[in-house]
């Protein structure tokens, strides 16, 4: 049944079913057991951290995670829920029909139903993973030198844009848009650094040989979006937006701002990605 995705979606490469704790439950042909174990572990870690960033996407009582998508220059990786404590990951070539593979993945989940359900070994509220809902209440001004005018300009220019945060190659925050305090920046930076690492680890699953072909990771919640975008020299941008935001416009404007951000970091001493 999992093979249905690869057999019926042109340009689809692989699919793997996994439990929340990273145990493989099934996979399509063409993957070694080692590959299946590696992608299952990476996807489980990325999914857990994705949920932990829900408060960054915006305040809401309904912080339901919908999906995580990783883009490489050589392909895509998709991750969706597949019942309680189970997930479905799929990989595809760059020119895959996004709507078709999404349809097939969701149809597979519906067909398998409770057969994919896997009770979690440890039950922990998402709020605990995210450091509690209090994180959003500590969004005091980050102080002079921390607020980046380039990011404020992007946030102001796109309806529904919420926050943006520049991280160095070491995962430490280099600056942010207004309204992000040091506490929130540190919390989100830690989660995003992990998501960045897990994203790059899925490169072979998408059909590539090098993890430096990673471009971005997109996390969709019911109440908003989170984006992680390569920003040159090992640095990356984390950004959040409301669910009705024009995500293509937002990510384009963020990408356009990267040269100015890199130049600023260089002028302040060292490359943007330096530790």
RABEL-V992959 format. One record per residue. N is the residue number from 1. OMEGA is omega in whole degrees, -180 to 180 (999 if undefined). Layout:
BEGIN
n=N omega=OMEGA
n=N omega=OMEGA
END
This chain:
BEGIN
n=1 omega=177
n=2 omega=180
n=3 omega=-180
n=4 omega=-178
n=5 omega=-178
n=6 omega=-177
n=7 omega=-171
n=8 omega=176
n=9 omega=177
n=10 omega=179
n=11 omega=174
n=12 omega=-175
n=13 omega=-173
n=14 omega=171
n=15 omega=-179
n=16 omega=173
n=17 omega=-177
n=18 omega=175
n=19 omega=-177
n=20 omega=180
n=21 omega=170
n=22 omega=178
n=23 omega=180
n=24 omega=179
n=25 omega=180
n=26 omega=-178
n=27 omega=176
n=28 omega=178
n=29 omega=174
n=30 omega=178
n=31 omega=176
n=32 omega=178
n=33 omega=178
n=34 omega=179
n=35 omega=-179
n=36 omega=179
n=37 omega=-179
n=38 omega=-178
n=39 omega=179
n=40 omega=180
n=41 omega=-179
n=42 omega=-178
n=43 omega=178
n=44 omega=178
n=45 omega=-180
n=46 omega=180
n=47 omega=180
n=48 omega=179
n=49 omega=177
n=50 omega=178
n=51 omega=-178
n=52 omega=-180
n=53 omega=-173
n=54 omega=-178
n=55 omega=178
n=56 omega=-179
n=57 omega=177
n=58 omega=179
n=59 omega=179
n=60 omega=174
n=61 omega=-179
n=62 omega=-178
n=63 omega=-176
n=64 omega=175
n=65 omega=-180
n=66 omega=-178
n=67 omega=173
n=68 omega=-179
n=69 omega=178
n=70 omega=179
n=71 omega=172
n=72 omega=175
n=73 omega=-177
n=74 omega=179
n=75 omega=-176
n=76 omega=169
n=77 omega=-178
n=78 omega=178
n=79 omega=178
n=80 omega=176
n=81 omega=-179
n=82 omega=-176
n=83 omega=-178
n=84 omega=177
n=85 omega=179
n=86 omega=-176
n=87 omega=179
n=88 omega=177
n=89 omega=177
n=90 omega=178
n=91 omega=-177
n=92 omega=177
n=93 omega=-174
n=94 omega=-175
n=95 omega=177
n=96 omega=174
n=97 omega=-174
n=98 omega=-179
n=99 omega=-178
n=100 omega=-179
n=101 omega=176
n=102 omega=179
n=103 omega=-178
n=104 omega=179
n=105 omega=-179
n=106 omega=177
n=107 omega=178
n=108 omega=179
n=109 omega=180
n=110 omega=-179
n=111 omega=-178
n=112 omega=176
n=113 omega=-175
n=114 omega=178
n=115 omega=179
n=116 omega=-176
n=117 omega=180
n=118 omega=-178
n=119 omega=-179
n=120 omega=178
n=121 omega=180
n=122 omega=179
n=123 omega=179
n=124 omega=180
n=125 omega=177
n=126 omega=-179
n=127 omega=179
n=128 omega=178
n=129 omega=-175
n=130 omega=-178
n=131 omega=178
n=132 omega=-180
n=133 omega=-178
n=134 omega=-178
n=135 omega=-178
n=136 omega=-180
n=137 omega=-178
n=138 omega=-177
n=139 omega=177
n=140 omega=-179
n=141 omega=-177
n=142 omega=-180
n=143 omega=-179
n=144 omega=-179
n=145 omega=-180
n=146 omega=179
n=147 omega=-179
n=148 omega=-177
n=149 omega=-179
n=150 omega=179
n=151 omega=176
n=152 omega=-180
n=153 omega=179
n=154 omega=-179
n=155 omega=-178
n=156 omega=-174
n=157 omega=-176
n=158 omega=180
n=159 omega=179
n=160 omega=176
n=161 omega=-175
n=162 omega=-174
n=163 omega=170
n=164 omega=-174
n=165 omega=178
n=166 omega=179
n=167 omega=176
n=168 omega=180
n=169 omega=178
n=170 omega=179
n=171 omega=-180
n=172 omega=-179
n=173 omega=179
n=174 omega=-179
n=175 omega=-175
n=176 omega=172
n=177 omega=-179
n=178 omega=177
n=179 omega=176
n=180 omega=178
n=181 omega=-178
n=182 omega=-179
n=183 omega=180
n=184 omega=180
n=185 omega=180
n=186 omega=-180
n=187 omega=-179
n=188 omega=180
n=189 omega=-179
n=190 omega=180
n=191 omega=-177
n=192 omega=177
n=193 omega=177
n=194 omega=179
n=195 omega=178
n=196 omega=-179
n=197 omega=179
n=198 omega=179
n=199 omega=-179
n=200 omega=-180
n=201 omega=-179
n=202 omega=-177
n=203 omega=180
n=204 omega=179
n=205 omega=179
n=206 omega=176
n=207 omega=-178
n=208 omega=179
n=209 omega=-175
n=210 omega=-179
n=211 omega=179
n=212 omega=174
n=213 omega=176
n=214 omega=180
n=215 omega=-179
n=216 omega=173
n=217 omega=-178
n=218 omega=179
n=219 omega=179
n=220 omega=171
n=221 omega=177
n=222 omega=-176
n=223 omega=-179
n=224 omega=-177
n=225 omega=170
n=226 omega=-178
n=227 omega=173
n=228 omega=-170
n=229 omega=176
n=230 omega=-177
n=231 omega=175
n=232 omega=177
n=233 omega=178
n=234 omega=178
n=235 omega=176
n=236 omega=-180
n=237 omega=170
n=238 omega=-178
n=239 omega=-179
n=240 omega=-179
n=241 omega=174
n=242 omega=-172
n=243 omega=-179
n=244 omega=178
n=245 omega=173
n=246 omega=-171
n=247 omega=178
n=248 omega=178
n=249 omega=-178
n=250 omega=-178
n=251 omega=177
n=252 omega=180
n=253 omega=175
n=254 omega=179
n=255 omega=179
n=256 omega=-178
n=257 omega=-174
n=258 omega=180
n=259 omega=179
n=260 omega=178
n=261 omega=179
n=262 omega=179
n=263 omega=179
n=264 omega=-179
n=265 omega=179
n=266 omega=-180
n=267 omega=179
n=268 omega=176
n=269 omega=178
n=270 omega=179
n=271 omega=180
n=272 omega=-177
n=273 omega=-178
n=274 omega=176
n=275 omega=999
END
